[in-house]
């Protein structure tokens, strides 16, 4: 791994929470939302990373937030199945409180920052006009997720799609467009549970533009091509995991950090992804500081939106999608004697840009519910060259939750 990669990763890690390595580790019982977010993120990453030559970017935080809101309306076998697949511990009160706690912490950090950290998270329910939803379900989402219910006429599907997409664009500073594709909503749609996330964070120490140069990168783990690469020698969180390096780069004004997981072999990304666990993320919350000569490629990732129903069903989430027919139970969301609801699709879209100043990232997720039919002498710095496919995360260091998780095989 080159030095530029290590430095950039360290700044990102710090910005996501690894930045303040001197902070004491949080005490008290673990937040159940953190394990759920990180483990589902790894599950989906492995499901989607079957093409080793593709860049990948997910927001486990956004996906889990939308699904946790959906879980609040589930019952019976569907509720038990969702808890298992989504890695919930069964204490629903603590789960919803855990999501709220992390959201409030990040919002407070943004409010207290000097303008170098901006964070916005928004949740909303777009419900079929005239359809009755259970009051406890609505109260849970309003108090726990700040998600109000907006009545909407799904018979006007094209207009509704534009309206929901417009709300997402507004919440993500126009970074996430066309989350819901044409034709996905129709008169059978009863509810869309939407989450939108946007953050912009400056590195704890900016990379000097004069140091940004074209340097070799092993595209897809093979031959090298020149790509714009940041470079700096500084103190970053670092650990050698044997087959890969982990570097954390802190952001300023918040407890976020960018984490890079860089294989020692140019073609070693798949093996690294296979070794990542929630315990790895926990370990990386507080990486020891080391002088690092870091080289990090500039990035701009704007992957196409993805439909997650196939991956979620492969993980075992079946009755929520009414497989087999008649098995979906969202009776805590709405009275099934009127319309029995099921998840028809889960759509997700992300954005990430990384340069000398910092990182901007955005994500949105929508769960579509339809009625069932339907000073001492310094040692030499560790050189980390991120010049090969690598995995990365943006982590909230205080909680350990990964807001974003992905891999880069071609930074061009």
N, C-alpha and C positions, 0 to 999 in steps of 0.2 A: 504494500500500500504506500502511495507516495505521501510526502509531507503535506502537500496541499490538501489532499483528501483528509488527512488526519486533522489538520487545523480547521477545515471547514466543518467537519463532523463535530469537533469539539465545540465550536461556536453554536451549532445547531442544538447540540445536546444541552448546552447551558441555557439556551433560549427556551428550551422545552422543560427545563427543570434541573438539568445536570449542571447548570451554570454555577449555582451556589453550592459548590462541593463542601464548603465549610459549614453549611447549615446542618443542624442536628437532624437526624432521621426522625420522621414523625412517630409519635407514640400513640398507644391506644389500639383498639381492635382494627383489623384491616378493613378497608372499604370494599364491600362485596362487588361493587360496580367495576372496580379496577381489574380484578381477575376475569370477570365476564368480558370486559372490553378487550383485554389483551389476548385471552385465549381464543375468542371468536375471530379476532383479527388474524391470528396465526392459522386457524382452521381454514378461513376463507382464502388467505394468501396461498396456502398450499393447494387449495382447490383450483385457484385461478392461475397459478404459476406453472402450469403444465407446459407452456411454451417458453422455453428458457431464453428465447431471443426477443422477448417482449418486455418493455418497461411496464411496471405495474404500480398503481397508487390507489390505496384504500383509506378510508377514514373509519377505523373500528369504532371510534367514539360516536360518529354520526349514525352508523348502521345500528349500533346497540341502543342508542337513544330512541330511535324510531321503533325498534322492536320491543324495547322495554315498555314504551307507551302502549303498544299493541298487546303485550302480555298482561297489562292491567285489565284488559277486557276478556281474557281467556278463562276457561273453566274446565274442570274434569280432566279427561285424558289429554286434551290439547294443552292445558296449562302445565301438566306434568311433563309432557314432551318438550314444550318450549323451555321449561326450566332446565331440563337435561341438556338439550342441544345448545342453548345459549349460556350455559354454565352459571345459572342462578342457584343460590344455596337454599331456596325455599322460603326465606324470610323476606316477603315482598315489601314490607314496610321499610326495612333496612336497605333493600335494593334501590327503591325509589329515592330514599333519603341520600344514598350514596351518589347517585347521578346529580341530584340537586347540590350536594356539597361541593363537588368538583366544579360544576358550572358557576356556583357563587364565588368560589375561590379565584377562578380565572377572571371573572368579571370584576372582582375587587382588585386584582392585580393590574388590570387594564386601567381602572379608574384611578389607581394610585401612581401609575407610571408617569414619566415625564413626557409622554407622547411617543415614546419609542416602541410601545406595545399596544396594539389595538386588538380587541377581541369582541366578537359578537356571536351569540348563539340564540337561535329562535326556533320555537316549536309552535305548530298550529294544526288544528283539526279542521278539515274542510268536509262538512257533513251534509248529506242530502237534505234539502229543504223539506220540512214537514215530517222527517223521520225522527223517531224518538229514541234517544240514547239513554242508557241507565245513568241516573244522577251520581251514584258513587264513582263510576268510571270517569265521568266528566270532572268531578271534584278532584280526583286523584291527579289527573293530568293538568288541571288548572293550578293546583297548589304545588305539585311536585315538579312540573316541567314548564310552568308558565305558558301552557298551551290552551288558548281560548278556542271555542267552537265557532266557526263561521259557516252559517247555512248557505248552501249553494245548489244550483239546479243542474244536476249532472246530465239531464236530457240535452242541454246545450253544451255538448261535450267539447267542441272546438273552443268555444269561448271560455269554458272552465279550465281547459288545459292551458290556454294563454294566461289566464288569471293566476293560477297556481305557479306556473313557471315565472311569471312576472314577480310574484312575491319572493320566490327563491332568488331571482336575480338581484332584487333590491337588498335582501339580507346578506348576500355574498359579494356586494359591491360589483355586480355584473360579471363575476368570475365563473359562475355556474349558470349556463343558459340551457334552455330546453331539457330540463331534467326529465319531464314526462313526455315521451314521444307521442306523436299523433296516433289516435286510434286506441290508446290504452284505456281511456275512460269512456263510459257509455251510460245508458239509462239504468243499468243494473248496478253501477257503482254506488255505494252507500257512504263511504268514508275514505278520506286520504289523510294519513297521519304523516306530517312532514317535519323534517328537521333540516336546518340550514346552519352552517358554521363558516366563519371567516376569521382569520387572524393575520396580523402583519407584525413582525417582530424584528428589531434590529439586533445584529450580533453584539455580544458584549464588547467585542473589539472588531471594528470593520477591517476587511481585507483591503490592502492598498491596491488601487487600480493599476498602478505601474507594475505590480507583480503578476497581474493576470496576463498569461501568455498561452499560446497554443502549445499543448503538451500531449504526448501520446496516451491513448486510452485503448485498452483491449476490448474492442466492440464485440459483444456477445461472447467474450472469453477467448477470442481468436486474435487475428492480426490487429495491429495498432493503427489508429488514425489520429491526427491532431485535433484536439478539442480545446476550447477556451477553459483554462484551469486557474482557479484561485490559489494563492500561496501565502503562507505565513509561518513564522517560527514563534510559538507562544506556549503558554501553560494551558493544557487541556486535560480533561479526564481521559484516561487511557487504561486499557487492560489487554493483555495477550491471552486469548482463549485457546491457544494451541494451533488450531487450524485457521483461525481468523483473528483480526484485530477489532477491538471496539473503541471508538473515539467519541467523546461527547463535546459538543460545542455549545456554550451557553448564549442565551439571548439576554438583552438588557431590559430591565424594567419588569421582569416577570420570572417565574420559576419554571420556565420551559427550557428544553435543551434539544439539540439535534443529535441523534445517535446514528453513527455509521458502523455497519458491520462489514468489514472488508476481508474477503478470503485471501489467504496467502498464495494460493494458486489462481492464476487468471481465470481458469475454468471452474473454480470451486464454489460458485454462488449456490447451486442447488444443494450442495452438502451443508453449507452454512444455514440456509433456510430450514433444512431438516433438523438442524441442531438447536435452533432458537426455541426457547420455552418462556413461559411467564416468569420463571425463576431468573432467566437471563435478564429480562427487563428489570426485575427487582434489583439484581446485582448492579445493573447499570445506572440505577438512580443515583448512586454515590461512588462514581469511579474515582480512584486516586489521581491526583494531579501529576502530570508529567510534562516535561519540556518536549514538544512535538514539532517536527518539521512537516507541516501539513500541506498537502496538495488536494484540492477539491474541485471537481468539474462544476462549472456553472450549469444550472438546470432550469428547464421550463417544461413541465409535464402537464399536458391537457388531454388525458385519455378520453376516449368515447365513454358515454354512459353505459352502465352494465345493468342487466336484469339478473337478480341474484336468486330467483326461485329455484333454478336447477341445482345450484351449489347448496342452498339451504336444505333442499329435499335430500340431496346426497349425504348431508351430515345427519339426517334423521328427522328433520322437521317436515312431517308428512300430513298429520291430521289438520294442522293449521291451514294447509292448502286443500283440505277436504279429500285427502287420499287415505283410505278409500272413501268413495262418495258417502256422505251422511255422517262423517266422523268429526268435522270441524265443530268446535264448541266455543263460541264467543258470547255466551249467554250473560256474562257480566258486562258486556259492551252494549248489547241490545236484546230485547225479548225475542227469542227464536220463533215464537208463535206468529210473529209478523213477517220477519225475514231472517232466515238463518244465514249468518255471515261467515265468510271465509277470506283468507288472503289470496288475492288473485295474482299479485306481483309485488316485488320489492325492487325499486329502481334506485341507483346510486351513481353519483358523478363527483369528480374531484378535480382539483387544480393545485399546482405547486410551482413556485418560481423562487430560485435561490441565486443570489448574486453577491457582490462585494458588500452591500449594505445589510443584507439580512434575508428574511424569508417571508413570502406571502403564500398562504394556503387557504383553500376553501373546499367545502364539501356539502353535499345535500343528499338526503335519503327520503324516499317516500314509500310508505307501505299502503298499498291499494286494497281496500276491503270491498268486496262485492257480495250481493245476495247469492245464495247458493242456487244456481242453475248452472251458475256462472262465476543571594550575596556570597554564599560559599562557592567554591569552584563548581561550576555547573558541569554535570555530565553531558556528554553529547546527546543532543535531542534524538528521540526516536523518529525515524523517518517513516511516514505513512503516505504512500502514494495510492490514491484512489484512482487507479488507472486500469481498472478491470470491473466487470459487473459486481455490484455490491447491493446489499440490503440496507434499509434505513428506517428510522422512526423519528417522529416528533413526540416527545414524551413530557408529560407534566410531572416534574420531578417530585413534588410534594406527595402526590398520590401514587405515582408510578403508572398512571393510565397513558396509553399511547393514543394520541389524537389522530395521528396518521402513521401508516405503515406501507412500505413499498420496496421496489427494487429498481435499479437502473442497469440496463444492459447496453444502452446506446444513448449517451447524453446529447447527441446532436439534435 
